[in-house]
Amino acid sequence: MRCLGPVLSFLLSVLALARAEAHPHVFIDTGLTFRFDDEGRLGAVSVVWVFDDFSSMLMVEDMEMDKDGDGVLTDDEIARLTAMFSDWPEDFAGDLYLTHDGKPVALSGPLEIAVRYQQGRIAVTHIRALLDRLRPEDERIEVQVYDPTYYTFYDLAGTPEISGRDDCRIEIEKADIAAAQRKYGDELAKLTNDEIMEQGKYPDVGGDFADDMRLECAS
C-alpha cells in the first residue's frame, strides 16, 4: 500500500483488521509554499505535513517514544523520526503531483527534512525541488496533494503561499467529494477481502478527492 510508504506501515496492522470502507484512516493538514528563484522561475515547493492526533500517537507509541508521557520528545527521538521520514521508497512520489501543460513535473526527493512534536501531533516539513525550473507564464501549472489509495487524506491548511514573486496567485478548484466517494465505493466493491487484507490493494482514486490548485502569474 502506498500511503506514506514504510513510514506508516505499522498503522496497517492496527487499522486493517476490518474490511476498509470508503474513507481515509490517516488525516494530514497540509501547507504548501511555492518558491521562485531570482529569474522568476518556479524552483521548489515547501511542504508541511501535520498528522492527526491518533496517527501521531500510534507512531510515537510504536517507536516507544515519550515513555514518561509528558508530551515532549528528546533530541534523539526527534532524530529517529527525522530519519524515518527521510527514508522514502523509490516508488513513493511523496503524494505531491505537479503538471506543466498537462505533463508530469519531475521532483526531487525530500530535502531539508525537519520534524516537530507539538500538542500531541507530529509535524514534518520538507522541500521538493523541481528538476527543471518552470515559468508559469509559459504553460499552465497545476498541483494536487493526495494519496492515490485514499488511505491518507491531505487537507489544505489555508491558502498556499508564494515566495519570490508578488505577481502570482493560486486558484483552487474544490474536489467533488460526493462524486469521489461514489467512485471509491464502486471501485472498492470490486476488491475481495483477501486483496485488501493480504495484498494491501486499494482503489487508486485518491486524486478524485484532492483539490486542484492552479498557479497563475502575470505575463
N, C-alpha and C positions, 0 to 999 in steps of 0.2 A: 504494500500500500504506500502511496506517495502522499503523506500529509506533510510531515516535516522530516522525511527520511528517518534515519535511525534515532533522531532526537526524541521523538515521541513514541518509539516502538513499544515501550513498556505500557503506554496507555492502551494499546490494543488488547493486551492480556487482561486488563481490568474492565474495559468497556465493551469488548466484543463477545461477551458471554451470552447475549441475546441477539436475535436477528436485528440487524441495523434497520432503522426506519429512515424516512426521508427528512433527516435533519442532521446538522453537524454535531460533533461532540467536543470540539475544541474551538474556543472563540478568542480572536485576537483583535484588539484595537490597533489600527494601523495608521502611521503617519508617514507622509512622503514629502521630500523636498527635491525639486528638480534643479540641478546645479549647472549653470552655464559658465563657459570659460571666457577669457578676455576677448575672444573673437566672436562672441555671441552664439557659440555652438553648444548644444546640449552634450555634456560630457559625463554626467553621472546622476544617479538617483540615490539620495539618502533614505534609508528605510528604518522605521521604528516599529517593533512588534511588542505589544503589551498583552501577555497571556491572561486569560481569565483566572479567577481565584482558584477554582478547582483543579485546573490543569497545572497551575503553578504549585499547588500543594502536592499533587501526585509526583511531580518532578523532584521537588525538594525531599519528600519522604522516600522516594525510590532510591535517591542518591545518598540517603542517610545524612542529610544536612540539617542544620538548625536543631540539633538534638536537645538544646535547652529550651526550645520553644519561645525564644524572645523575639523572633521575627527579624533577626539580624544575622546575615551570613558573614563568615570570616573571609579574609582575603583569599585564602586557599580554596574555599568553597566557590567563591566568585570565579577564581581562575579555572576551576574544574568545569563550571557551567560555560565559561567562555570557550574552553577547549571543545566541549561537546557541540556547541552551536557553530563552531568553526569547521567541524568535520562533516562536510556535505558530500553525499554520494554523487557519482558522476551523472546520474540520471535525474537529479533533483534540480529543478530550474529556479528554486527559490521562491516559487509562487508569485513571481513578478514577470509580467509579459508586456513588452513594448512592440509596437509595429510602426513601420515607416512606409507610408503609401501602401498599407496592407501587407507588407512583408515583415517577417520577424526580425527584431533587432538583437544582435548578439551582445550579451552582457558578461562581465567578469564574474568570478566567484565573489564571495563576501569579503570585503575589505574593512579594516579598522573596526573590528567587532568589539563591542563593549556590552557588558551585562550589568544590570542593576536589580536589586530585590527590594521593593518598597511596598509597604502596606499589603504584604502577602501576595504580591504579583511580580512575576519575572518580566523584566523589560529588556529587550535586545535591540541594539542599534548596529547598523552596518551600512556599507556603501556598495552599490553596484555600478561599476564604470561601464560606459558604452565602449565597445571595442573599436568602433568607428564613430566619431563625433558627428552630430547631425545639426542641420539648420532647419528649425520648424517652418521657416518661410518657404522652403523648397517643396516639401511634401508633408502630408498630414501625419502627425504623431499621435498615436492612441496608446493608452495604458490601462491595464487591468491587473488587479491583485486577487488571486484565487488559488485554491487547491483544486486541481482537476476532479478529484473524487468527492469533493464537498464534505470530507471528513472534518476539515477545518474551515471555519468561516472567518474571513477577514472583513472587519467593519471599518470603513474610513473614519478616522477620528478628526473631524473638521476638514476644512478645505486644504488640499495640498499646497505647499509653499513653493515659491520660486526664488532662487538665489542667483544673482549675477546679471539679471536683466529686469527692467521695470516696464517693459512694453509687452509682456506676455501674460496670459491668463489661462486658467483651467476651466473648461466647460465639462460638467458632469451630467451624464445621462443615467438615471437610476435604473437598476435592473428590474425587470418584471418578475418579482418573486413568486407570484401565484402561478404564472406560466412555467417558471423554472421548477417549482415544486411538482407540478403535474408531470413534467418531462422526467424529473428524477424518479418519481414514483413508478412511472411506466417502465423506465429502464431497470430500476431495482427489482421490479417484479419478475423480470426475465432471468434473474440470477437465482441459483439454488443456495440453500443454507451452506452447503459444502463449499461452494465458490466463495461465499462471503467469509465464513468462519475459518476455513482451512487454507484457502488460496489468497485471501485478502483482496478479493475483487470488489470494486465499487464502480458505479456508472461514472464515466468521465464527463460530467456535465457541470462541473464547478463554475465554468466560465459564464453559464447562464445566470448564475446568482450574483455575479460581480458587476458593480457599476462600471460604466465605460467613461474614462477620462480622456479628453481631447486637449492637447496642448496647442494654443494658438498665440502667435506672435505677430507684431506689426511687420510689414514688409520693409 
